[in-house]
Structures are given as C-alpha cells and as structure tokens.
Amino acid sequence: MNTLLVSKLFTQLGFEGFATGTWETIYITVLSTAIAYLLGLPLGILLVVTDKDGLHPIVWLNKIVGSVVNIFRSIPFIILMVALFPVSRAIVGTSIGNRAIIFMLIVAAAPYIARMVESSLKEVDKGVVEAARSMGASNLQIIFKVLLPEAKPSLIVGAVISTVTIIGYSAMAGSIAGGGLGSIAVSQARVSNAQDVIWLCVALIVIIVQVIQEVGMYLAKRLDKRIPNQKRKKIKE
C-alpha cells in the first residue's frame, strides 16, 4: 500500500475516523481483558485448587465450574453475541455499540482466561508446592506466594494470547456496530465494498497485535527465573 493510497484513504474517511477506530479497538480490548481477568483469574485458581490433586480437592465443585467454563468456551463468538442480545439489553441497556460488545467480550473471554490460568498454574513444579507445605504455609500463602509468582511468565504469555484473541473477537463485533476498526471495515464492505479501507483496517489491527505480542513476550522473558542473568542483560540491551 503506497503513500498516495494511504493518503487517499485517510481523506475518504478522515484521519479522525481511523484514529477513533484504532482508539476504540484498544479501549474495548484493554477494558474487556482487564474485567475478564478479574473473573477468569479466580476461576482458574479455583479449578486448580479444587482439582483432585489440588490444594483443597472438591471434586463436585471442580466438575461444575469446569463444565460451565467448557460450555461457554465451546460456543463460537458470533453465535454467543446473538444469544447474549437480550441479556445485554437487560444488563447494559443496549445490544449494540461499545457497551454491549464489552459485556459480550467479557462473557466470552472469562472462561477462556480461566483455562489459560489453570494451565499456567499446573505448570508449577509440585516440588516447590510441597516444600512450601512442609514449611507450614497455608493454602492461601501457597497460592499467592508460590503458585502465582512461579507461574508469572506463563501467566503473561497466556495474557498476551488472550488479549490477541479478544482483539479478534472485537473486530468480529463490527457486524453489530460494536465500534473500532472492525466496525469501519464491516460498514465499508456493506456500503461500497472498499477493499483498500478494509485492508488498511486489517493492517492497523495487525500492528496493534504485534505491539502487544512483542511487549508481552519481552515481559515474560524478563520475569522468567529460568533464564540466566547473562541472557537477561542481553534481553535488556
């Protein structure tokens, strides 16, 4: 895409149109991810703790929570959006626009995040947990001072993957006027089939994803205790 074409596209929709769309995509993604993590992180911890090999096994509770998480994870987002229309109207007062799509993204992402957190926590060496237990640590101390700190790099990688997934969902939400670059692309496809505008929106989304990916991977490497100090200096440089 050459400079002249980009200039033409910005003239067609206005710089403010693309800037607003980019900002809305970032805003929707960050807010949805943050709230989804407030729900998904405790759910993931609960799944690990109540597992048959967990700190406090409660098999029936683990199966119920696991089943609910699996059901919501199994529903394609486009179908989930339609199914949540009446729920969204009841809770946030509308089934279209930014408020509605943030609500729908939270419902879709929280179960996904719960499984990512569960997977990260189960990667922690059981020997470390047993050592903490032998020193008299309580379950809460093991969760907050052993499991979460030890799993931090993996949790960050999971957060990056979840955020990128939510960006994809937010673009899909353009079909219900959800705002952001997805909404611009869908509206242009419906009205004038402006392929150049659509691909510019795709390019901007790819840039956002790459920035999140690079920052997330950098943080994960910096916090990974398994990387020798010499390699850490190279990463910093």
PEKA-V390239 format. One record per residue. RES is the residue in one small letter. SS is DSSP state (a for helix, b for strand, c for the rest). Layout:
res=RES ss=SS
res=RES ss=SS
This chain:
res=m ss=c
res=n ss=c
res=t ss=a
res=l ss=a
res=l ss=a
res=v ss=a
res=s ss=a
res=k ss=a
res=l ss=a
res=f ss=a
res=t ss=a
res=q ss=a
res=l ss=a
res=g ss=c
res=f ss=a
res=e ss=a
res=g ss=a
res=f ss=a
res=a ss=a
res=t ss=a
res=g ss=a
res=t ss=a
res=w ss=a
res=e ss=a
res=t ss=a
res=i ss=a
res=y ss=a
res=i ss=a
res=t ss=a
res=v ss=a
res=l ss=a
res=s ss=a
res=t ss=a
res=a ss=a
res=i ss=a
res=a ss=a
res=y ss=a
res=l ss=a
res=l ss=a
res=g ss=a
res=l ss=a
res=p ss=a
res=l ss=a
res=g ss=a
res=i ss=a
res=l ss=a
res=l ss=a
res=v ss=a
res=v ss=a
res=t ss=c
res=d ss=c
res=k ss=c
res=d ss=c
res=g ss=c
res=l ss=c
res=h ss=c
res=p ss=c
res=i ss=c
res=v ss=a
res=w ss=a
res=l ss=a
res=n ss=a
res=k ss=a
res=i ss=a
res=v ss=a
res=g ss=a
res=s ss=a
res=v ss=a
res=v ss=a
res=n ss=a
res=i ss=a
res=f ss=a
res=r ss=a
res=s ss=a
res=i ss=c
res=p ss=c
res=f ss=a
res=i ss=a
res=i ss=a
res=l ss=a
res=m ss=a
res=v ss=a
res=a ss=a
res=l ss=c
res=f ss=a
res=p ss=a
res=v ss=a
res=s ss=a
res=r ss=a
res=a ss=a
res=i ss=a
res=v ss=a
res=g ss=c
res=t ss=c
res=s ss=c
res=i ss=c
res=g ss=a
res=n ss=a
res=r ss=a
res=a ss=a
res=i ss=a
res=i ss=a
res=f ss=a
res=m ss=a
res=l ss=a
res=i ss=a
res=v ss=a
res=a ss=a
res=a ss=a
res=a ss=a
res=p ss=a
res=y ss=a
res=i ss=a
res=a ss=a
res=r ss=a
res=m ss=a
res=v ss=a
res=e ss=a
res=s ss=a
res=s ss=a
res=l ss=a
res=k ss=a
res=e ss=c
res=v ss=c
res=d ss=c
res=k ss=a
res=g ss=a
res=v ss=a
res=v ss=a
res=e ss=a
res=a ss=a
res=a ss=a
res=r ss=a
res=s ss=a
res=m ss=c
res=g ss=c
res=a ss=c
res=s ss=c
res=n ss=a
res=l ss=a
res=q ss=a
res=i ss=a
res=i ss=a
res=f ss=a
res=k ss=a
res=v ss=a
res=l ss=a
res=l ss=a
res=p ss=a
res=e ss=a
res=a ss=c
res=k ss=a
res=p ss=a
res=s ss=a
res=l ss=a
res=i ss=a
res=v ss=a
res=g ss=a
res=a ss=a
res=v ss=a
res=i ss=a
res=s ss=a
res=t ss=a
res=v ss=a
res=t ss=a
res=i ss=a
res=i ss=a
res=g ss=a
res=y ss=a
res=s ss=a
res=a ss=a
res=m ss=a
res=a ss=a
res=g ss=a
res=s ss=a
res=i ss=a
res=a ss=c
res=g ss=c
res=g ss=c
res=g ss=a
res=l ss=a
res=g ss=a
res=s ss=a
res=i ss=a
res=a ss=a
res=v ss=a
res=s ss=a
res=q ss=a
res=a ss=a
res=r ss=a
res=v ss=a
res=s ss=c
res=n ss=c
res=a ss=c
res=q ss=a
res=d ss=a
res=v ss=a
res=i ss=a
res=w ss=a
res=l ss=a
res=c ss=a
res=v ss=a
res=a ss=a
res=l ss=a
res=i ss=a
res=v ss=a
res=i ss=a
res=i ss=a
res=v ss=a
res=q ss=a
res=v ss=a
res=i ss=a
res=q ss=a
res=e ss=a
res=v ss=a
res=g ss=a
res=m ss=a
res=y ss=a
res=l ss=a
res=a ss=a
res=k ss=a
res=r ss=a
res=l ss=a
res=d ss=c
res=k ss=c
res=r ss=c
res=i ss=c
res=p ss=c
res=n ss=a
res=q ss=a
res=k ss=a
res=r ss=a
res=k ss=a
res=k ss=a
res=i ss=a
res=k ss=a
res=e ss=c
